[in-house]
Amino acid sequence: MGTTLGTLSNLAIYIGLVVLGAFLGSRKALRSRPLVWVSKLQFVALMILIVTLGVNLGANDEVVSSLGEIGLSALVITVFAMAGSLVALTLLRRFVLKLDRYGLPRGSEAAREEEAHQAGKADNSLTLWIVIAVVLGMLAGRFVLPAAVTVHCGTIINFGLYLLLFMVGMDMGKQGTFLSDVKTAGFQVLLVPVAVCLGSLVCAAIAGLFLPLGIKDSMAAASGMGWYSLAPTLLAPYSLSVSAVAFLSNVMREIFSIISIPFVAKYIGYVECASLPGAAAMDTVLPVVVGATHERITIYSFTSGVVLSLAVPILVPAIVAIPF
């Protein structure tokens, strides 16, 4: 119950910051100005957030000690789960939502303009910056910074995330298309987390065919959907080894998502970027999704992350209870 209440509390803060940013960004006094500093500040805040995430992981003895022992199983489950969610969401986008690779209705005037001008922001240089930030952060957290500093990483991450979500909201407001983006997405946006969940679990089950864990435990490890602080706790009473695999796998899912999103945006599709991080699509990875795609993808990413976050406390025990 406490975990669920914490999730709802964080969710309220995230929504409030995005809405406040969108409201201020939509004001005429701000929309009429270029506000170049918004994108620059957003990039700086994103780098600080990712470096701090790296520091937090590098300083975590549990993450480091798990790499050799269970790293391969966690890696296989993570890759299969992310690939499954990516394929499932691609099929959903093309055949059910009927959107083009930019997340716009196929054949619309806006879609033709976007394709003609390549208005997307996907850029491989973003991936390079992200990789450098993660690696430097993890090295600093492991070998340089003392525990007295790394203990404050959680606070820095929270405030960095708050700033980023506010800036994402301002970007949405300045675009002036928030309501039309919501209308375009419609109630079908709720199918996005369903596709992500099904794709992740089905492919995790396939991975279980080749791993010592087996099908059920591989699905259990993947059912955290990137929420590495909750899933291991729920799985610990069931199996400490599965809990450890789940922890490392969900950590990997967040890191791999941050690194691969710019490539997916450029070569596969904008909406698909929301599939990679799972639950983290609503918070830490949301600015990366928006930065690599377009502000209108916020609707898909945020909604998917919210639904998956609320589903994890139900999904993990349900898989554990499967009688095989």
N, C-alpha and C positions, 0 to 999 in steps of 0.2 A: 504493500500500500504506500509506504514511504517513497519508494522508487517511482511509482506512478504519479504521486503528487509532485515529486521533484520534476518529473518530465513535463507535467502540465504547467508548473510554475515557470520553467525555462521557456516553454513554448509561448506562454503569454508575454514574456519579456521580448522574445524574438519577434513575434507578430507586432507588438507595440512599437518596436524600434523601426521595423520596415515600414509600417503605416505612417509613423511620424516623419520618417525621411521622405516618403512618397508625398505626403501632404506639403511639407516645406518645399520640396523640389518642384512641385506643381504650381507654386505661387508665381504670379506673373513677374514679380520683381526679380526672382531667381532664374526663371525660364528664359528671360530676355538677355541674360548674361552668359558668356561662354563657360565660366567657372572651370577653367582648365585644372585648377588645383584639386577638384573633386576626384578625377581619375588618378592623378599623381598620388594623392593622399591614400586612395584606395589601394594602389599598388604597394606603397610603403607599408601600410597596415597589414596587407596580405603577407608580405615577406616577413614582417616581425612575427606574425601569427605562426607561420610555417616553421620559422627558425625555432620559436619557443616550443612548438609541438615536437620538433626534433630533439631539442634539449631535454624535454620531459621524457621522451622515449629512451634516449641515450642514458639518462640517469636512473632508469628503471631496471633494477637488477633482474626482475622477473622476465622482462623482455629479452635481455641479453643472454641470460642463462638458458632460456628456452630455445634459442636459435639453433643450437647444435642438436639438442635432444629431440625436438619435435618439429624442427623447421621444415623438413621436407613435406610431411603430412599437411601442415598448415599452409604451405605454399601451393600444393596441388589443389587443396580444397578452395583456397582463395581464387586461384586462376580459373578453375571450373565454375565457381559461383558467379564471378564477375562476367565471364564469357556467356554463361546462361542467361543472366539478367540482361546483358547487352543484346543478345539475339532475340529474346522474348519482347523487349521493348521496341526493337527495330520492326518486328512483325506487327506489333500493335500500332506503331506509328504509321506504317505504310498501308495496312489493310483494314484497320478499324478507325483510327483517328483520321486517316487519309491526309496526312501532312507531308510536306516536302522535307528535305534534309535540314532546312532552316527553321522548321517548326511552324510553317505557314500553310494555310489551305492550298492544296495543289491546284495550279492553274489560276490563282488569284492574281490581281494586278500587283499587290504587294510582293507576292512570291516572285513574279517576273522581274520586278525592280531589284529585289534582293539578289537574285541570281545574276542579273546583268552587271550590277555594281560590286558584287562580292562584299556586301556590307558587313559580313560577320567579322568578329574580332579574333578568330582562332589564329594563333601564332605560335610556331614551334619555339620561339625565343622564350615564351612564358614557361615552357617545359624545362628549358635549361636553367632558368632562374629558380624554379621550384626544386629541381634536383639538387642544385648547389645549396639552397637554403636548408633542405632536409638533411643533407650529408653534414654540412657544417654544424648544424644544430645538434645532431646526434653525437658527433665527435666532441663538441664542446661540453655537452652534458655528461659524456662518459669520462673524458680525460682532463678537462680544464676547469670547469666551474665547480665550486664547492657545494656541498649539500645545503648550506645556508642560503645559497642563491637559487638552486634548482627547486627548492621547496616552494618557491613563490610562482612557479611556472603556471599553475592552475589559475591563479588570479590574473596573471598577464594574459593568458589565453582567453579568459572570460571577457576582460575589458577590450582586448583586440577584436574579439568576435562581435561584441556590442557595437564597436565603431564601424566595423565592416558592414554589418547588417544595416546600420543607419545609412551608410554611404550607398549601399545597394538600393535602398529605398529612395534616396535622393535621385539616383540615376533613373529609376523607374518613373519618378514624378516628372523629371525634366523631359523624358521622352513623350509624355502626355498620352500614352497609349495603354495605361494600366487597365482601364475598364474594358477596352476593346480586346486586350489580351485575355482577360478573364472570360469574356463572352466567347472568344475563339476556343479556349480550352473547354469550357462548359463542364458538365458533370462527368464527362468522359475522362477528365483528368484523374479521377479516382481509380481508373483502370491502370494507371501507370504503376503505383505501388503493388498492385496485384500481379502485374506482369513481372516486375522486379523480383518479388517474393517467389513466385512459381519458377521462374527461370533459375534463380539461385539454388533453390532446394532440389529441383530435378537434376541439375548438373552436379551438385554436391553429392547426390545419391549415385550418379554415374562414377564420380571420382572414388566413392566408397567401394566400388567393385574392384578397384586396383590397390586399395590401401588396407593395412592391417586393422584399421578402425572399423571397417565395414560400412554398410549403407546407412544404418540408423545413426550411428555416432558421427559420421561425416555430415549428415543433414543437421544433427544437433549443433555441431560446431559452426555450421554456416548460418544457422537460424538466428544468430545475433545480429545479422544484417549490418555489420560494421560497428555495432555498439559494444566496444571491447571492455567497457567498465561494468556492464550489466550482465551480459551473457555468461561469462565465467562464474559469476556469483550464483546464478541460477543453476548452473550445471555442476557446481562443486559437490552438492549432496549426492548427485547421481554417479559421477566419476571424476576424480581429480585429473586423470590423464586427458579426458575429453575436455574438461574445463581449461586445461593448459593449452591444448590445441586451439580451442575456441578463442582464447585470449589472443594468441599470436596471430591466428588467421584474421580476426577482426581488426587488429592493428595493421596488418598487411593490407587489408582491403582499403582502409582509409589512406595509407601512404601511396599505394599503387593507383588509387583513384586520382589523387592530386597530381600525380606524374602523368597519367595517361589521358586525362580529360582533354587537353589541347589537341592531341592526335585524333581522338574520337570526334571531336567537334569539326575538325578540318576534313577528315576522310570518311566519316560515317554519317553523323547527324547530330544536330543540336540537342534534341529531346533525349537522345540516348545517353548523353552525359549525366543525366539524372539517375541513370540505372547503376552506375559504377559504385558510388559511395554508400548506397543503401540508406540507413537511417541518418548518416552524417550529411545527406543532401540538404537537410534543413538548417544546418549550422556551420560547422567548420569548413565544409567543402563547398557550400553554397556560393561564396564569393569567387571560387575558382571556376565553378560552372558558369556563372554570369560573366566573368572576365574572359572566358574562352568562347562564349556564344553571344547571347543578347539578353537584355533585361527581361524580355517576354518569357524566357525560359525559367525565370524565377518561379512562376506559377507551378510549373511541372515539378521542378526540383524541390521546392519548399513543401508542396502538398505530399509528394512521395515520401520525403523524410519524416514528416509529421505522422503519417499513417503507419509507416514501418516502425517508428519509435514506439508508438502506442501498441503495436502488434507484438513486439518482441517479448514483453512479459507474459503474453498468452501463448505465443508460438513455441518458445523454448520448452516450457513444461508439457505442451501438447505433444511435441515430438518425442520427448523423454518417455511419455506414457504409452507410446506405440508398443504393442505387445509382441515384439520380435527382436 
